Amino acid sequence: MTYLPIAAAMNPFLVIGLIVLAFVVLMGLLGLKTVQQANVMLIERFGRYHRTLQPGINIIWPLIDKSRGIDWREIIETARGEQIVQYIQRPTVDLREQVLDFPRQKVITKDNVMIEVNGLLYYQITDSKRAVYEIVNLPSALEKLAQTTLRNIIGDLDLDSTLSSRDDINGRMRRVLDDASDKWGVKVNRVELQDIAPPESVREAMEKQMTAERSRRAVILESEGVKESKVLRAQGERDAEIARAEGVRQSAILQAEGEAQSRLSVAEGEAQALALISAALKDSNMDGAQYRVIATYLQTLAAIGAGQEGSKTVFLPFEASAALGGLGSIQEIMKAAGGGTKN
């Protein structure tokens, strides 16, 4: 019974100790902050930015430090394929590359054609502090900036340039958005136009124009083929005529060369014969040329005699007497040469 007052006196200290221990444990639990990988958390002390918590376990002072809620816009797609936009507050900033699908919008081209365009924006937060404190609701700001930039760029292009210059539009948008969002701590990596839809009437006109262009190209190709065929045929005929003329020329040259060679051979033979005859007739009053004339006369007379088959009358020219007169000299020469051989 003597120990009861002492135990009763110690109970208040025990209670206070337990209360302090529970408070410390509670503060410790509240002061522990776990941040996921590729995320950071912004801490404010008495409403002012204090520091940025990195991925892992971090310790803060619960009563004076507080995490900053981040206004964010998210698009949720329902089972029916509809998109619902909702605004939330996130406790951390996601540093991964993100995709922003800005909705389809109507844009007027330089030639006053209304088209519908939608696209994708790939961006990444490089400075979480500026992304939170420099702009309210970063996704909405990027979407509006992308829409106004797209209107400005397409407004300077006509419809044909817009449809054929998609890569150029993407590059120009990326540069403009990257420069404008740099003060927000954002890096725009890529911009892609998903679809460019002109009005139905314009599409029909484009299809007709495409059909006409294809027909025109077909006609041009056919006419070029016919022309090339004619050119090739004319070149073939020309080459054939040239080859034929070259053959005739070569043939004429060869024939002329053959005749000249033949005449040279005959002339050389006659010259040798005349030389032999002249040597044989050197003791007489007759030279080789006279002998040649007489021989030719005799051959001609023989031909004349053979032609008069049914007649015994032969007409001799007056000059034949001189030629026949030389036969005696020829006979004597032949006898002298043959040792008295009789004809």
Wavefront OBJ file of the C-alpha trace (Angstrom):
o trace
v 0.000 0.000 0.000
v 2.990 2.276 0.531
v 3.912 2.067 -3.211
v 0.566 3.270 -4.552
v 1.166 6.978 -4.069
v 4.550 6.683 -5.799
v 2.995 4.895 -8.838
v 0.217 7.424 -8.857
v 2.819 10.208 -8.753
v 4.716 8.718 -11.706
v 1.696 8.296 -13.985
v 1.600 11.923 -15.187
v 5.253 11.777 -16.329
v 4.607 8.495 -18.045
v 1.635 9.930 -19.828
v 3.575 12.977 -20.913
v 6.421 10.790 -22.119
v 4.072 8.630 -24.054
v 2.467 11.717 -25.577
v 5.869 13.135 -26.558
v 6.919 9.792 -28.015
v 3.720 9.551 -30.011
v 4.203 13.108 -31.270
v 7.759 12.404 -32.329
v 6.709 9.258 -34.100
v 3.870 11.091 -35.799
v 6.152 13.946 -36.880
v 8.659 11.456 -38.145
v 6.051 9.705 -40.191
v 4.735 12.995 -41.542
v 8.263 14.193 -42.260
v 9.151 11.176 -44.393
v 8.446 11.778 -48.086
v 8.933 9.092 -50.712
v 9.331 10.305 -54.282
v 9.088 7.901 -57.203
v 11.707 7.579 -59.921
v 11.606 10.273 -62.675
v 9.532 12.506 -60.391
v 10.392 15.429 -58.093
v 8.472 17.156 -55.307
v 8.530 20.884 -54.594
v 8.665 21.872 -50.895
v 7.515 25.270 -49.611
v 8.415 26.619 -46.191
v 5.862 29.058 -44.842
v 4.414 29.401 -48.351
v 7.723 30.098 -50.079
v 9.746 27.744 -52.254
v 12.358 25.986 -50.165
v 13.805 23.010 -52.042
v 13.142 20.180 -54.494
v 12.961 16.595 -53.267
v 14.682 14.044 -55.491
v 13.534 10.424 -56.083
v 13.849 8.237 -52.980
v 13.235 8.858 -49.243
v 13.422 12.479 -48.051
v 12.876 14.116 -44.648
v 11.096 17.451 -44.128
v 9.797 19.406 -41.185
v 6.069 18.653 -41.133
v 4.910 21.789 -39.386
v 6.840 24.312 -41.415
v 7.423 22.453 -44.707
v 4.666 21.564 -47.116
v 4.592 20.021 -50.573
v 3.262 22.232 -53.381
v 0.196 20.941 -55.212
v 0.554 21.233 -58.986
v -2.416 22.141 -61.171
v -2.586 19.721 -64.076
v -4.933 18.885 -66.892
v -5.573 15.273 -67.877
v -7.562 13.766 -70.742
v -9.400 10.542 -69.960
v -10.799 8.413 -72.751
v -14.054 6.601 -71.987
v -15.095 3.167 -73.184
v -17.126 4.767 -75.979
v -14.042 6.499 -77.316
v -15.009 9.927 -75.961
v -12.382 12.149 -74.362
v -13.107 13.846 -71.038
v -10.882 16.669 -69.802
v -10.435 16.972 -66.037
v -8.289 19.265 -63.884
v -6.475 17.796 -60.884
v -3.702 18.644 -58.437
v -0.646 16.433 -58.558
v 1.817 16.165 -55.638
v 4.866 15.647 -57.859
v 6.249 16.821 -61.186
v 6.802 14.124 -63.824
v 10.148 14.602 -65.586
v 9.546 12.001 -68.288
v 8.795 12.947 -71.892
v 5.069 13.458 -72.284
v 2.658 13.560 -75.215
v 0.085 16.303 -75.600
v -2.684 15.579 -78.111
v -4.163 18.970 -78.912
v -7.663 18.598 -80.387
v -8.718 19.120 -83.994
v -9.120 22.761 -84.941
v -10.177 24.730 -88.005
v -7.515 26.777 -89.759
v -7.782 29.090 -92.767
v -5.006 28.874 -95.372
v -3.568 31.748 -97.375
v -5.938 31.031 -100.288
v -8.981 31.122 -97.929
v -9.610 27.375 -97.637
v -10.946 26.132 -94.303
v -9.137 22.957 -93.193
v -9.159 20.912 -89.997
v -5.845 20.026 -88.365
v -4.873 18.072 -85.272
v -1.466 17.073 -84.000
v 0.770 15.747 -81.260
v 3.291 17.593 -79.114
v 6.170 15.763 -77.388
v 7.686 17.755 -74.518
v 9.762 17.233 -71.391
v 10.078 19.306 -68.210
v 13.709 20.273 -67.617
v 13.193 22.735 -64.724
v 10.423 21.702 -62.346
v 10.563 24.953 -60.365
v 9.903 27.155 -63.405
v 7.295 24.701 -64.773
v 5.259 25.206 -61.556
v 5.898 28.842 -60.636
v 6.196 30.455 -64.091
v 2.978 29.158 -65.658
v -0.431 28.003 -64.490
v -1.438 24.565 -65.782
v 1.411 23.790 -68.163
v -0.482 21.355 -70.493
v -3.233 23.903 -71.177
v -0.665 26.616 -71.885
v 1.235 24.378 -74.319
v -1.977 23.406 -76.077
v -3.083 27.001 -76.604
v 0.384 28.008 -77.718
v 0.494 25.140 -80.225
v -2.915 26.062 -81.650
v -2.068 29.744 -82.155
v 1.332 28.892 -83.660
v -0.268 26.442 -86.060
v -2.783 29.083 -87.199
v -0.003 31.581 -87.848
v 2.114 29.140 -89.857
v -0.687 27.720 -92.009
v -2.085 31.226 -92.553
v 1.061 32.016 -94.562
v 0.714 28.921 -96.802
v -1.759 27.987 -99.515
v -3.551 24.650 -99.549
v -1.109 22.843 -101.843
v 1.891 24.011 -99.810
v 0.172 22.970 -96.587
v -0.482 19.450 -97.855
v 3.015 19.005 -99.274
v 5.053 20.771 -96.561
v 4.086 18.824 -93.461
v 7.702 18.284 -92.378
v 8.453 21.969 -92.800
v 5.399 22.908 -90.698
v 6.443 20.446 -87.980
v 9.953 21.902 -87.856
v 8.770 25.512 -87.703
v 6.253 24.712 -84.962
v 8.867 22.889 -82.905
v 11.285 25.816 -83.068
v 8.637 28.406 -82.142
v 7.207 26.324 -79.281
v 10.655 25.455 -77.942
v 11.684 29.112 -77.832
v 8.402 30.245 -76.259
v 8.318 27.516 -73.596
v 11.957 27.811 -72.577
v 11.091 30.262 -69.775
v 8.661 27.634 -68.429
v 11.442 25.094 -68.045
v 10.111 22.931 -70.896
v 11.935 21.350 -73.836
v 9.781 20.670 -76.913
v 11.312 17.651 -78.638
v 8.935 17.027 -81.511
v 5.726 18.189 -83.155
v 3.707 15.987 -85.504
v 0.596 16.875 -87.502
v -1.652 13.826 -87.403
v -4.206 14.807 -90.009
v -4.966 17.648 -92.422
v -8.586 17.439 -93.644
v -9.790 19.865 -96.337
v -13.538 20.337 -97.013
v -15.450 17.735 -99.017
v -15.800 20.009 -102.055
v -12.070 20.674 -102.078
v -11.336 16.953 -101.808
v -13.582 16.216 -104.777
v -11.894 18.968 -106.806
v -8.483 17.585 -105.861
v -9.501 14.084 -106.924
v -10.710 15.388 -110.282
v -7.519 17.346 -110.712
v -5.477 14.289 -109.867
v -7.420 12.188 -112.379
v -6.926 14.819 -115.080
v -3.229 15.044 -114.251
v -2.824 11.285 -114.527
v -4.650 11.260 -117.869
v -2.414 14.067 -119.101
v 0.697 12.204 -118.031
v -0.550 9.063 -119.775
v -1.104 10.976 -123.024
v 2.318 12.604 -122.734
v 4.005 9.285 -122.087
v 2.193 7.688 -125.027
v 3.132 10.530 -127.397
v 6.723 10.446 -126.173
v 6.787 6.706 -126.818
v 5.459 7.175 -130.371
v 7.950 9.963 -131.012
v 10.839 7.928 -129.684
v 9.740 4.960 -131.773
v 9.691 7.094 -134.926
v 13.063 8.591 -134.090
v 14.566 5.168 -133.531
v 13.027 3.872 -136.764
v 14.375 6.878 -138.711
v 17.798 6.413 -137.153
v 17.723 2.736 -138.080
v 16.779 3.521 -141.666
v 19.463 6.207 -141.849
v 22.094 3.830 -140.481
v 20.956 1.173 -142.982
v 21.218 3.638 -145.893
v 24.650 4.730 -144.695
v 25.784 1.129 -144.404
v 24.332 0.337 -147.845
v 26.027 3.355 -149.427
v 29.268 2.486 -147.695
v 29.021 -1.035 -149.103
v 28.392 0.286 -152.634
v 31.323 2.687 -152.265
v 33.641 -0.015 -151.032
v 32.472 -2.309 -153.812
v 33.078 0.380 -156.441
v 36.510 1.118 -154.990
v 37.460 -2.536 -154.967
v 36.095 -3.034 -158.505
v 38.002 0.012 -159.774
v 41.145 -1.172 -158.036
v 40.672 -4.628 -159.617
v 40.158 -3.192 -163.079
v 43.174 -0.935 -162.661
v 45.273 -3.867 -161.502
v 43.998 -5.945 -164.398
v 44.806 -3.205 -166.889
v 48.231 -2.791 -165.377
v 48.850 -6.523 -165.690
v 47.647 -6.554 -169.308
v 49.721 -3.488 -170.122
v 52.783 -5.015 -168.519
v 52.207 -8.220 -170.543
v 51.774 -6.280 -173.747
v 54.851 -4.228 -172.963
v 56.881 -7.386 -172.455
v 55.482 -8.888 -175.671
v 56.275 -5.730 -177.625
v 59.748 -5.744 -176.152
v 60.283 -9.335 -177.331
v 58.802 -8.586 -180.764
v 60.930 -5.462 -181.097
v 63.996 -7.510 -180.264
v 63.023 -10.078 -182.888
v 62.329 -7.380 -185.535
v 65.412 -5.288 -184.929
v 67.031 -6.451 -188.239
v 64.007 -5.541 -190.348
v 62.372 -2.278 -191.230
v 59.335 -3.058 -189.003
v 59.077 -2.129 -185.366
v 56.948 -3.657 -182.618
v 54.147 -1.105 -182.969
v 53.638 -1.910 -186.649
v 53.610 -5.582 -185.810
v 50.943 -4.934 -183.230
v 48.813 -3.022 -185.732
v 49.119 -5.782 -188.311
v 48.165 -8.437 -185.771
v 45.144 -6.468 -184.725
v 44.124 -6.014 -188.386
v 44.355 -9.727 -188.984
v 42.214 -10.491 -185.943
v 39.645 -7.975 -187.124
v 39.576 -9.481 -190.625
v 39.113 -12.927 -189.155
v 36.147 -11.639 -187.180
v 34.674 -10.026 -190.271
v 35.082 -13.204 -192.227
v 33.419 -15.269 -189.543
v 30.464 -12.885 -189.463
v 29.703 -13.226 -193.196
v 28.483 -16.802 -192.928
v 26.256 -16.937 -195.975
v 28.322 -14.751 -198.258
v 31.669 -15.237 -200.005
v 32.241 -11.545 -200.510
v 34.377 -9.772 -197.942
v 34.973 -6.030 -198.073
v 38.418 -4.995 -196.964
v 39.386 -1.450 -196.029
v 41.830 0.381 -198.231
v 44.518 0.418 -195.574
v 44.519 -3.377 -195.470
v 46.884 -3.551 -198.483
v 49.660 -1.946 -196.472
v 49.069 -4.336 -193.634
v 49.021 -7.366 -195.912
v 52.154 -6.082 -197.563
v 54.020 -6.535 -194.349
v 53.097 -10.191 -194.090
v 55.981 -11.113 -196.302
v 58.465 -9.433 -194.021
v 56.942 -11.141 -191.060
v 57.153 -14.513 -192.802
v 60.832 -13.987 -193.605
v 61.555 -13.042 -190.050
v 59.724 -16.126 -188.819
v 61.675 -18.342 -191.177
v 64.955 -16.805 -190.079
v 64.009 -17.275 -186.502
v 62.792 -20.870 -187.015
v 65.706 -22.070 -189.120
v 63.748 -22.273 -192.363
v 60.553 -23.590 -191.020
v 57.744 -23.560 -193.590
v 54.325 -22.104 -192.910
l 1 2 3 4 5 6 7 8 9 10 11 12 13 14 15 16 17 18 19 20 21 22 23 24 25 26 27 28 29 30 31 32 33 34 35 36 37 38 39 40 41 42 43 44 45 46 47 48 49 50 51 52 53 54 55 56 57 58 59 60 61 62 63 64 65 66 67 68 69 70 71 72 73 74 75 76 77 78 79 80 81 82 83 84 85 86 87 88 89 90 91 92 93 94 95 96 97 98 99 100 101 102 103 104 105 106 107 108 109 110 111 112 113 114 115 116 117 118 119 120 121 122 123 124 125 126 127 128 129 130 131 132 133 134 135 136 137 138 139 140 141 142 143 144 145 146 147 148 149 150 151 152 153 154 155 156 157 158 159 160 161 162 163 164 165 166 167 168 169 170 171 172 173 174 175 176 177 178 179 180 181 182 183 184 185 186 187 188 189 190 191 192 193 194 195 196 197 198 199 200 201 202 203 204 205 206 207 208 209 210 211 212 213 214 215 216 217 218 219 220 221 222 223 224 225 226 227 228 229 230 231 232 233 234 235 236 237 238 239 240 241 242 243 244 245 246 247 248 249 250 251 252 253 254 255 256 257 258 259 260 261 262 263 264 265 266 267 268 269 270 271 272 273 274 275 276 277 278 279 280 281 282 283 284 285 286 287 288 289 290 291 292 293 294 295 296 297 298 299 300 301 302 303 304 305 306 307 308 309 310 311 312 313 314 315 316 317 318 319 320 321 322 323 324 325 326 327 328 329 330 331 332 333 334 335 336 337 338 339 340 341 342 343
